[in-house]
Amino acid sequence: MIDSLVTFVISMSGGSAALGIVLFTLAVRLLLLPLNVRQARTMKIRERLAPKLRELQKRHQRNPERLAKELNALYAKEGTSPFAGFLPMLGQLPFMWLMYRVATHPTALAGHDLFGAPLGQHVAGVIANYGLVSMPVLVFVLVIALVAVVAWLSTRQIKVAEEQPETMKKIMRLLPYGSVLATLVLPLAAGLYLLVSTAWTVSERAVLASRPL
């Protein structure tokens, strides 16, 4: 099944597996765009309702059931839900799992590379096979560096509520760098997917933040 999927994607991209991964990623993000627009709208509503949310939490802090009911009613009045922000993340999980299966499949990406760097190998394997100073390692380093830059841009877009504990604020700002760690341990194909996907996310947030929803 995985081999058939990879063959189909590569054939649709003119025989380039790397280009196929990029096009596959863009197609996934385009498919999830309606959910992301809804998430952006929810975030803007949450920011606008922040004073009311804090007031309800303070008023009903001893009655969690009443608090949940009041919060749901407040969000329903705005035509959204407290859980709407999780939909894009949940929607992307099956595609991330599929890309992981493709990247770690023993034969799916055999013989395919990105500027000489095998798409199915980890950075450690590339260093072991080609040496520390080589074109394949340089390609991997470039992908990791670009993922790190995108992660940094993502941290600048994160808005953390003031009432959140300091520990939570720090964790939220560090979360985007999880993609850098993943790129270090996953095959290049997965790193390429993460690069394109996270770059799309940063660009999408910038566009949606500047538009009325």
Residue, then its C-alpha position, 0 to 999 in steps of 0.5 A: m500500500i505504501d509503495s503504491l502511494v509513493t509510486f502514485v505521488i512520484s508519478m504525479s510530480g514528474g518522477s521527483a520524490a522530493l517534489g512529490i512530498v512538497l506537493f503532497t504537503l501543500a495539498v494537505r494544508l490546502l485541504l485543512l485550510p477551512l479548519n484553520v480559518r475556523q481556528a483563527r476565528t476562534m482565537k480572535i473571538r477568545e481574545r475579544l472575550a478574554p475579560k468575560l472569560r476571566e470574570l466567569q472563571k473567577r465567579h464560578q471557580r468553585n463550581p466547575e460544572r456551572l463554569a463549563k456550562e457558562l463558557n459553552a453558552l458564551y462561545a455558542k453565542e459567538g457561533t464557535s466552540p472552546f474546542a474548535g482550535f484543536l480541529p486543525m491539529l487533529g485533522q493533520l495527524p493522519f497525514m503526519w502518520l502517513m508521511y512518517r510511514v512513507a519516510t520510514h518504509p524500507t523500500a518506498l523511497a529507495g533510490h530517491d534523494l534531494f540534491g544527493a541526500p537520500l530521502g529515506q535516511h536520518v542525518a546520522g545515517v547520512i553522516a555515516n555513509y557520506g562523511l561529515v563534510s559532504m553535499p548530502v550532509l549539507v542538504f540535511v543541515l540546510v533543511i534543519a536550519l530552515v526548520a529552525v528559522v521557521a520555528w523561531l518565526s512561529t514563536r513570534q506569532i504565539k500569543v499567551a494569555e497573561e494569566q497563564p503560569e510562567t512555566m506554561k508560557k515558556i513551554m508554549r514558546l518552546l513547542p515550535y522547536g519540537s519540529v527541529l528535534a523531529t528533523l534531527v531524528l527523522p528521515l529527510a523526507a519527514g524533515l522536508y514535510l515538516l519544513v513545508s508544513t510549518a512554513w505554510t503555518v507561519s504564512e497562513r497565520a500572518v495572512l489570517a491575522s491581518r484579515p477580518l474573519 
